[in-house]
Each structure stands twice: as structure tokens, then as C-alpha cells.
Amino acid sequence: MSTKGEEDRVELLQGTLDLLILRTLLFGPEHGHAIAKAIERNSDDVLQVEQGSLYPALHRLIKRGWVAVQEGVSENNRKAKFYRLTARGRKQLRVETTKWDKLAGAIGRILRPAGEEGVP
């Protein structure tokens, strides 16, 4: 996963893509391309999901039992695999979101300590 400009490239922490996929599938089953596009669209095109990152992540989530896959037909009448969140995946999404919130808060406190005005 990368950002749109090399100079603005953001390397994501391990597991972040998994979290974003789980969150995207909360709204219903999607095929791989639609998952990638939803993440891009919902991040205002800051995050670009490469196939080389997406499909290994989906396979990892399937192996963990957090996502299930089913054959279907896409909106342009092509055979596609549709991925859906399982009950275990919903539970894990709550766990991972809590972990993310704690991590983001901790990093925020380090980058912008209370009382430090004017620091970028």
C-alpha cells in the first residue's frame, strides 16, 4: 500500500491494511478491486492499495477466519471472488480498532505534548 506521490509516500504499520480491509467489509461483501477502490476513495486518494499487498492480506484474513470468500459475478458481469466479514472478523475489527486508537493516541501525545505551542 502506498500513497499517490513518492514524496508523500506513507509506509503503513504492519496490520494496518488488514484493519482497513475489515472496516471496508463491515458494509457488506465486496470483490478485491472494489475493496481497494473503497479504501482509496475513503482516504481521499491518499492511500493506494496495490494488488501485491491486497491479495496476500485477504488470504491472511481468510486463514485467520476473519474473512470468508465466495464466487460470484461482478457488476460488469465477470466472475469474481467476493469477500465478506465473518462473525470472528467483526469481533477482531473491534479489537483492532481499539488497538489502533491507543496507538494513534500515544503517537499523538509524543508528537504534540501538552503545553508545547508552535511545534510542527
N, C-alpha and C positions, 0 to 999 in steps of 0.2 A: 504494500500500500504506500502510495506516495502522494505528494501534493502536486498542483499543476505546474509550478515553476521550480526549476532546480534550485534557484537562490532562496526560495521559500520552502524548500523541502523540509518536511517534518517526519522524523523517524518515530514510529509509534512503539510504545512499550509492548512487549510480548503479551499476547492475550487481548489486546485492545480490539483487533479485528473480530475476534470471537465474540466479544461483548457487543460490538456493533451489529454483527450478523444476528445474534439472538434478539436484540432490540428490534431490528428490522422485521424479523419473522413474527414478532408479537402481534402484528397487524394481519397476519394470515400467510398462507403458503405462497412462495414465490420461486421462480426459476433463478438460476445463478446470475444471469445478466440483469434481471430486474433487481436482485439484491444489491449488486454493485451500483447500479444506477440510483437506487433509493439512497444509499449511503452518500454517493456523490451529491445528489440533489439536496439532501437534508443537511449536508455540511456546507452548503453554498459553493459547491465545486472545489472546496479546499482539499478534500480527501479523494484521491483517485484510487480505485480498487483494481489491481491488476489480476488477471486470471491466474497467474502463477502464485498469487497469495490467496485468492478467494477459494479455489477448489481444494487445496490442502487444508484450509481452515474448515471448510464444510465437511470434509472427510473426517477430520479430527472430532468435530462436534457430533457427527453420526456415531463414531466409535465410542464416544462417551455417553451416548444415549440421550443427548440433549436436543438432537435434531433427527427427524425421520425423512426419508425420501420416497417419492412415488413418481412413476412415469405418468406423463400427461401430454397435452398439446398446448403449445404457447399461443399467444394472441395472434401470431402470424402463421398459424396452422402448421407448426413444426413440432416434431417430437421433442420433449424436454423433460428434464428431471425437476420436480417441484419439491422444495424443501419446506418442512413445517416444524414448528417448535413443539416439543413433547412436553408432558407434564413435568418431567425432570428438568427439561430445558427452561421452563417458566420459573421453577424454583431456583435454578442456577442463575438465571438472569437477575433475580432479586439479590442473591448473594454477591454476584459480580458487580452489580450497580452499587451496593453498599461499600464494597472494597474500593471501587473507583472513586466514590465520593470522599472516602477517608484519604486516599492517596492525593487527590486533587486539592483537598483542603490543606494537607500537610505541605505540599509543594507551594501552595499559595502563601502559607504562613512564612515559609523560608524566603520566598521571592519578595514579599511585601510585608515585612514585620510591622507590627503595630507601632505607631509613633515615628516611622521613617517617612517623612513627607518628601516629595520631589524625587524619589528614587525611581528610575525607569522600571 
